[in-house]
Amino acid sequence: MKRGFYTIIGAQFFSSLADTALLIAAIQLLRQLADPAWMEPALKQCLAAPYVLLAPLVGAFADSMPKGRAMLITNGLKIVGCLMILAGAHPLLGYAVVGIGAAAYSPAKYGILTELLPPQQLVIANGWIEGATVGSIIIGTLLGGILISQRVSTALLGFDVPFFDTGIDTPPQAAIAVILAIYALAAFINWFIPHTGVDHRVPSKNPFFLIREFGHCVSLLWRDRLGQISLATTTIFWGAGATLQYVVIDWTRHAFGYSLSQASYLQGVVAVGIALGAFGAAKLVTLARAPRVLPLGALMGIIVMLTITVRDVHLAALFMIAIGALGGFFVVPMNALLQHRGHVLMGAGHSIAVQNFNENIGIFVMVGLYGLMVHQGLSVNTAIVLFGVFMTACMLLVIWRYRHHCSHADLTHLVAAERSANR
């Protein structure tokens, strides 16, 4: 790998670390404010909504300048969102601003991979980037739980700035102040991301042109026979993964009486499994063979349903690792395949924006449905079963679709692309 790739990994790690820890702190802040329980899933919707609403624009934004600069600007927006929450804005509003930054950050983060690396390294690069992301989720989830714990939050609140009232008076606010510093570190690393030499001029800055062009890109990727399979798969995975965060919190509280801080540790166990799966996929799966991992997605949904039978916390941890490992092993190759098809069909930033648009619709809808179930008083076990059935059924439909119209010409093209890049 080129040296600049590891700088990207570092910037992604700390930015994602802060994103994850901020969710835990924001949930605790909502509970402190005694807001309704449905607002906790709504946090994730506030993060997902900018990905959907700004999708026609963020791809062009990422392609209009060096990707490192784009990542720097968008990390700055995340810092603004944290400052808004500390200044007294409602957590949903501040988190929405963080979501705007995250929505614009993602096309730059993934788009630079296709500019910097040849096609045959994309699966490995995705394994690294997903591994770093999942590693940051593990540590960020644990960090969020630690920062809101009584012992650490008391120590943080014990720090005073002479002659200045910071207004930080509660454990969630102290946690967010630490998280803000992590975002600043990620922004600092962004300064050192190299230019790739790619032309960054966009055809037009007219929003109506960009929306029309984005609609064309969405249609183009969904019509592509391999593009639609990989796009459907990653949409299901990320929607399910976002919902699973809240499922784990509610299930551990119901099954084991865990607090939010304790539940965050079991969330971290899921992320450990994803990291293991992502590492295995990077080692064992090539780009041309990526669709062969599809059945693992259906199996993941089945194991999720079986968790309702678990009564031992150690067995629960093993189930969480298995769920994460299956998810990591099947999403990394499909993500690489989607990036490659998008790069072939359109610009890197545009293809990632299309991907984010669809995946965050999945997050918005699935988390919204879970929030509705919570609001209606549905039991946690019933919600888990419905969640598992939905995921399994969707993945079986994707497998059927792939087998029905799989294009051997597309697979041949991928193999040819790998061989030519190796010469």
C-alpha positions as CSV (number, residue, x, y, z in Angstrom):
1,M,0.0,0.0,0.0
2,K,1.1,3.6,-0.7
3,R,2.2,5.6,2.4
4,G,-0.7,8.1,2.0
5,F,-3.2,5.2,2.5
6,Y,-2.2,4.8,6.1
7,T,-2.7,8.6,6.7
8,I,-6.3,8.1,5.4
9,I,-6.7,5.1,7.8
10,G,-5.6,7.3,10.7
11,A,-7.9,10.1,9.9
12,Q,-10.8,7.7,9.4
13,F,-10.1,5.9,12.7
14,F,-10.3,9.0,14.9
15,S,-13.2,10.5,13.1
16,S,-15.2,7.3,13.3
17,L,-14.1,6.8,16.9
18,A,-15.6,10.2,17.8
19,D,-18.8,9.5,15.8
20,T,-19.4,6.3,17.8
21,A,-18.6,7.7,21.2
22,L,-20.8,10.7,20.5
23,L,-23.9,8.5,19.9
24,I,-23.5,7.0,23.4
25,A,-23.0,10.4,25.0
26,A,-26.0,11.8,23.1
27,I,-28.3,8.9,24.2
28,Q,-27.2,9.5,27.8
29,L,-28.0,13.3,27.4
30,L,-31.5,12.5,26.1
31,R,-32.1,10.2,29.1
32,Q,-30.8,13.0,31.4
33,L,-33.3,15.4,29.8
34,A,-36.1,12.7,30.3
35,D,-37.0,12.9,26.6
36,P,-39.3,10.1,25.2
37,A,-37.6,6.7,24.4
38,W,-38.4,7.0,20.7
39,M,-35.9,9.9,20.5
40,E,-33.0,7.6,21.0
41,P,-33.5,5.8,17.6
42,A,-34.3,9.3,16.2
43,L,-30.7,10.3,16.8
44,K,-29.6,7.7,14.2
45,Q,-32.2,9.1,11.8
46,C,-30.8,12.6,12.3
47,L,-27.5,11.2,11.3
48,A,-28.9,9.4,8.3
49,A,-31.2,12.1,6.9
50,P,-28.4,14.4,5.6
51,Y,-26.9,11.4,3.7
52,V,-30.3,11.1,1.9
53,L,-31.2,14.8,1.5
54,L,-27.7,16.0,0.5
55,A,-26.7,12.9,-1.6
56,P,-27.0,14.8,-5.0
57,L,-24.6,17.5,-3.7
58,V,-21.9,15.7,-1.6
59,G,-20.6,13.6,-4.4
60,A,-19.9,16.7,-6.5
61,F,-18.4,18.4,-3.4
62,A,-16.0,15.5,-2.8
63,D,-15.0,15.5,-6.5
64,S,-14.5,19.3,-6.6
65,M,-11.4,19.4,-4.5
66,P,-8.6,17.2,-3.2
67,K,-10.2,14.6,-0.9
68,G,-8.0,15.4,2.1
69,R,-9.3,19.0,2.0
70,A,-12.9,17.8,1.8
71,M,-12.3,15.5,4.8
72,L,-10.8,18.5,6.8
73,I,-13.8,20.7,6.1
74,T,-16.3,18.0,7.0
75,N,-14.6,17.2,10.2
76,G,-14.9,20.9,11.0
77,L,-18.7,20.6,10.7
78,K,-18.7,17.7,13.2
79,I,-16.9,20.0,15.6
80,V,-19.6,22.6,15.1
81,G,-22.3,20.1,15.9
82,C,-20.5,19.2,19.2
83,L,-20.2,22.8,20.1
84,M,-23.9,23.4,19.5
85,I,-24.8,20.6,21.9
86,L,-22.4,22.0,24.5
87,A,-24.0,25.5,24.0
88,G,-27.4,24.1,24.8
89,A,-28.9,23.1,21.5
90,H,-31.1,20.0,21.5
91,P,-29.0,16.8,20.9
92,L,-31.1,15.9,17.9
93,L,-30.2,19.3,16.2
94,G,-26.5,19.1,17.1
95,Y,-26.4,15.5,15.9
96,A,-28.0,16.5,12.6
97,V,-25.2,19.0,12.0
98,V,-22.7,16.2,12.7
99,G,-24.7,14.1,10.2
100,I,-24.1,16.8,7.5
101,G,-20.4,16.6,8.1
102,A,-20.5,12.8,8.0
103,A,-22.5,12.8,4.8
104,A,-20.0,15.0,3.0
105,Y,-17.0,13.1,4.6
106,S,-17.9,9.7,3.3
107,P,-17.6,10.2,-0.5
108,A,-14.2,11.8,0.1
109,K,-13.1,9.0,2.4
110,Y,-14.0,6.1,0.1
111,G,-13.5,8.0,-3.2
112,I,-9.9,8.6,-2.5
113,L,-9.3,4.9,-2.4
114,T,-10.2,4.5,-6.1
115,E,-8.0,7.5,-7.0
116,L,-5.0,6.3,-5.0
117,L,-5.1,2.5,-5.5
118,P,-5.4,0.0,-8.4
119,P,-8.5,-2.2,-8.7
120,Q,-6.8,-5.4,-7.4
121,Q,-6.0,-3.7,-4.1
122,L,-9.6,-2.5,-3.5
123,V,-10.8,-5.5,-1.5
124,I,-7.6,-5.3,0.7
125,A,-8.0,-1.5,1.1
126,N,-11.7,-2.0,2.0
127,G,-10.6,-4.6,4.6
128,W,-8.2,-2.1,6.1
129,I,-10.7,0.8,6.0
130,E,-13.5,-1.3,7.4
131,G,-11.2,-2.9,9.9
132,A,-10.1,0.6,11.1
133,T,-13.7,1.7,11.1
134,V,-14.8,-1.3,13.1
135,G,-11.8,-0.9,15.4
136,S,-12.8,2.7,16.0
137,I,-16.4,1.5,16.7
138,I,-15.2,-1.0,19.2
139,I,-13.0,1.6,21.0
140,G,-15.5,4.4,20.5
141,T,-18.3,2.3,22.0
142,L,-16.2,1.4,25.0
143,L,-15.0,5.0,25.2
144,G,-18.5,6.4,25.2
145,G,-19.5,4.0,27.9
146,I,-16.5,4.8,30.0
147,L,-16.9,8.6,29.6
148,I,-20.5,8.5,30.9
149,S,-19.6,6.2,33.8
150,Q,-19.9,7.7,37.2
151,R,-16.2,7.4,38.1
152,V,-14.8,8.9,34.9
153,S,-17.4,11.6,34.5
154,T,-16.8,12.8,38.1
155,A,-13.1,13.1,37.4
156,L,-13.7,15.0,34.1
157,L,-16.1,17.4,35.8
158,G,-13.5,18.0,38.5
159,F,-11.3,19.8,36.0
160,D,-11.8,23.6,36.1
161,V,-10.5,26.3,33.7
162,P,-9.3,29.3,35.7
163,F,-11.4,32.5,35.2
164,F,-13.7,30.9,32.6
165,D,-17.0,29.1,33.0
166,T,-17.1,26.3,30.4
167,G,-20.8,25.5,31.0
168,I,-19.9,21.8,31.2
169,D,-21.8,20.6,34.2
170,T,-23.1,17.1,33.5
171,P,-21.5,13.7,32.6
172,P,-22.7,13.7,28.9
173,Q,-21.4,17.3,28.4
174,A,-18.0,16.3,29.8
175,A,-18.0,13.3,27.4
176,I,-18.8,15.4,24.4
177,A,-16.0,17.8,25.3
178,V,-13.5,15.0,25.1
179,I,-15.1,13.8,21.8
180,L,-14.7,17.2,20.4
181,A,-11.0,17.0,21.0
182,I,-10.9,13.7,19.1
183,Y,-12.6,15.3,16.1
184,A,-9.9,18.0,16.2
185,L,-7.2,15.4,16.1
186,A,-8.8,13.8,13.1
187,A,-8.9,17.2,11.4
188,F,-5.2,17.7,12.1
189,I,-4.4,14.3,10.4
190,N,-6.4,15.4,7.4
191,W,-3.7,18.0,6.6
192,F,-1.3,15.3,5.7
193,I,-3.5,13.3,3.2
194,P,-1.6,13.5,-0.1
195,H,-3.0,14.9,-3.4
196,T,-3.6,12.1,-5.9
197,G,-3.2,14.2,-9.0
198,V,-6.7,13.6,-10.2
199,D,-8.5,16.5,-12.0
200,H,-11.1,17.9,-9.5
201,R,-13.1,20.0,-11.8
202,V,-16.9,19.3,-11.7
203,P,-19.1,19.7,-14.8
204,S,-21.5,22.1,-13.1
205,K,-22.2,23.7,-9.7
206,N,-25.9,24.2,-10.6
207,P,-27.9,22.3,-8.0
208,F,-30.7,21.4,-10.5
209,F,-28.0,19.9,-12.8
210,L,-26.5,18.0,-9.9
211,I,-29.8,16.6,-8.8
212,R,-30.6,15.5,-12.4
213,E,-27.1,14.0,-12.7
214,F,-27.4,12.2,-9.4
215,G,-30.8,10.7,-10.4
216,H,-29.1,9.4,-13.5
217,C,-26.2,7.9,-11.4
218,V,-28.7,6.2,-9.1
219,S,-30.5,4.7,-12.1
220,L,-27.2,3.7,-13.7
221,L,-26.0,1.8,-10.6
222,W,-29.3,0.1,-10.0
223,R,-29.5,-1.1,-13.6
224,D,-26.0,-2.6,-13.5
225,R,-26.5,-6.2,-12.7
226,L,-23.6,-6.5,-10.3
227,G,-24.1,-2.9,-9.0
228,Q,-27.7,-3.6,-8.0
229,I,-26.7,-6.8,-6.1
230,S,-23.9,-5.1,-4.1
231,L,-25.9,-2.0,-3.5
232,A,-28.9,-3.9,-2.2
233,T,-26.6,-6.0,0.1
234,T,-24.8,-3.0,1.6
235,T,-28.1,-1.2,2.0
236,I,-29.6,-4.1,4.0
237,F,-26.4,-4.5,6.0
238,W,-26.0,-0.9,7.2
239,G,-29.7,-0.6,7.9
240,A,-29.6,-3.7,10.0
241,G,-26.3,-2.7,11.7
242,A,-27.7,0.6,12.8
243,T,-30.8,-1.0,14.1
244,L,-28.8,-3.6,15.9
245,Q,-27.1,-0.9,18.0
246,Y,-30.4,-0.1,19.6
247,V,-31.6,-3.7,19.7
248,V,-28.5,-4.6,21.8
249,I,-29.0,-1.8,24.2
250,D,-32.7,-2.7,24.8
251,W,-32.1,-6.4,24.8
252,T,-29.3,-6.3,27.4
253,R,-31.4,-4.1,29.6
254,H,-34.3,-6.5,29.3
255,A,-32.3,-9.8,29.6
256,F,-29.5,-8.8,32.0
257,G,-30.6,-5.5,33.6
258,Y,-27.6,-3.7,32.0
259,S,-27.2,0.1,32.1
260,L,-26.3,2.1,28.9
261,S,-22.6,2.1,30.0
262,Q,-22.6,-1.7,30.4
263,A,-24.6,-2.3,27.2
264,S,-22.1,-0.3,25.2
265,Y,-19.5,-3.0,26.1
266,L,-21.6,-5.7,24.4
267,Q,-22.0,-3.4,21.4
268,G,-18.2,-3.4,21.3
269,V,-18.2,-7.2,21.2
270,V,-20.3,-7.1,18.0
271,A,-17.7,-4.8,16.5
272,V,-15.0,-7.2,17.4
273,G,-16.7,-9.8,15.3
274,I,-17.1,-7.4,12.4
275,A,-13.3,-6.7,12.6
276,L,-12.5,-10.4,12.5
277,G,-14.9,-11.0,9.5
278,A,-13.5,-8.0,7.6
279,F,-9.9,-9.2,8.1
280,G,-10.9,-12.7,6.9
281,A,-12.6,-11.3,3.8
282,A,-9.6,-9.2,2.9
283,K,-7.4,-12.3,3.1
284,L,-9.7,-14.8,1.4
285,V,-12.1,-13.1,-1.0
286,T,-11.2,-11.7,-4.4
287,L,-13.2,-9.0,-6.2
288,A,-14.5,-11.5,-8.8
289,R,-15.7,-13.9,-6.2
290,A,-17.4,-11.3,-4.0
291,P,-21.0,-12.5,-4.7
292,R,-20.2,-15.9,-3.2
293,V,-20.5,-14.4,0.3
294,L,-24.2,-13.5,-0.1
295,P,-25.6,-16.5,1.9
296,L,-23.8,-15.3,5.0
297,G,-26.1,-12.3,5.1
298,A,-29.1,-14.7,5.4
299,L,-27.4,-16.7,8.1
300,M,-26.7,-13.5,10.0
301,G,-30.4,-12.8,10.2
302,I,-31.1,-16.3,11.5
303,I,-28.5,-16.0,14.3
304,V,-30.0,-12.7,15.3
305,M,-33.4,-14.4,15.9
306,L,-31.7,-17.1,18.0
307,T,-30.4,-14.6,20.5
308,I,-33.8,-14.4,22.2
309,T,-33.1,-17.9,23.6
310,V,-29.8,-16.8,25.3
311,R,-29.8,-16.3,29.1
312,D,-26.1,-16.3,29.8
313,V,-24.1,-13.2,29.2
314,H,-21.0,-15.1,28.1
315,L,-23.0,-17.0,25.5
316,A,-24.6,-13.7,24.4
317,A,-21.1,-12.4,23.8
318,L,-20.3,-15.3,21.5
319,F,-23.5,-14.7,19.6
320,M,-22.6,-11.1,19.2
321,I,-19.2,-12.0,17.9
322,A,-20.7,-14.5,15.4
323,I,-23.2,-11.9,14.1
324,G,-20.5,-9.4,13.7
325,A,-18.1,-11.8,12.0
326,L,-20.7,-12.9,9.4
327,G,-21.5,-9.3,8.7
328,G,-17.9,-8.2,8.3
329,F,-17.1,-11.1,6.1
330,F,-19.9,-10.5,3.6
331,V,-20.1,-6.7,3.6
332,V,-16.4,-6.0,2.8
333,P,-16.2,-7.8,-0.5
334,M,-19.6,-6.4,-1.5
335,N,-18.5,-2.9,-0.6
336,A,-15.4,-3.3,-2.8
337,L,-17.4,-4.7,-5.7
338,L,-19.8,-1.7,-5.4
339,Q,-17.0,0.8,-5.4
340,H,-15.4,-0.8,-8.4
341,R,-18.6,-0.9,-10.4
342,G,-19.4,2.7,-9.4
343,H,-15.9,3.8,-10.4
344,V,-16.3,2.2,-13.8
345,L,-19.7,3.7,-14.4
346,M,-19.3,7.2,-12.8
347,G,-16.9,9.3,-10.7
348,A,-15.7,8.0,-7.4
349,G,-17.4,10.7,-5.3
350,H,-20.6,10.3,-7.2
351,S,-20.7,6.5,-6.8
352,I,-20.1,6.8,-3.0
353,A,-22.8,9.4,-2.8
354,V,-25.2,7.0,-4.5
355,Q,-24.1,4.3,-2.1
356,N,-24.6,6.5,0.9
357,F,-28.0,7.7,-0.4
358,N,-29.4,4.1,-0.6
359,E,-27.7,2.8,2.6
360,N,-29.0,5.7,4.7
361,I,-32.5,5.3,3.3
362,G,-32.1,1.7,4.7
363,I,-30.9,3.1,8.0
364,F,-33.6,5.7,8.2
365,V,-36.4,3.3,7.4
366,M,-35.2,0.3,9.6
367,V,-34.3,2.5,12.6
368,G,-37.6,4.4,12.2
369,L,-39.5,1.1,12.2
370,Y,-37.7,0.0,15.3
371,G,-38.5,3.4,16.9
372,L,-42.1,2.9,16.0
373,M,-42.2,-0.6,17.6
374,V,-40.7,0.9,20.8
375,H,-43.3,3.7,20.7
376,Q,-46.1,1.1,20.4
377,G,-44.8,-0.9,23.3
378,L,-43.8,-4.0,21.4
379,S,-41.6,-6.4,23.4
380,V,-37.9,-6.5,22.7
381,N,-38.0,-10.2,21.8
382,T,-40.8,-9.7,19.3
383,A,-38.8,-6.8,17.7
384,I,-35.7,-9.0,17.4
385,V,-37.6,-11.8,15.7
386,L,-39.2,-9.4,13.2
387,F,-35.8,-7.8,12.6
388,G,-34.2,-11.2,11.9
389,V,-37.0,-12.4,9.7
390,F,-36.9,-9.1,7.6
391,M,-33.1,-9.3,7.2
392,T,-33.1,-13.0,6.2
393,A,-36.0,-12.6,3.7
394,C,-34.2,-9.6,2.1
395,M,-31.0,-11.5,1.7
396,L,-32.7,-14.5,0.2
397,L,-34.4,-12.2,-2.3
398,V,-31.0,-10.7,-3.2
399,I,-29.5,-14.2,-3.7
400,W,-32.4,-15.2,-5.9
401,R,-32.0,-12.0,-7.9
402,Y,-28.3,-12.6,-8.4
403,R,-28.8,-16.2,-9.5
404,H,-31.6,-15.2,-11.8
405,H,-29.7,-12.7,-13.9
406,C,-26.0,-12.9,-13.0
407,S,-24.0,-11.5,-15.9
408,H,-20.9,-13.6,-16.6
409,A,-19.6,-10.8,-18.8
410,D,-19.5,-8.5,-15.8
411,L,-17.5,-11.1,-13.8
412,T,-15.1,-11.6,-16.7
413,H,-14.7,-7.8,-16.9
414,L,-13.7,-7.7,-13.2
415,V,-11.1,-10.5,-13.6
416,A,-9.7,-8.8,-16.7
417,A,-9.5,-5.5,-14.8
418,E,-7.5,-7.2,-12.0
419,R,-5.1,-9.0,-14.4
420,S,-4.5,-5.8,-16.4
421,A,-3.8,-3.8,-13.3
422,N,-1.3,-6.5,-12.1
423,R,0.8,-6.2,-15.3
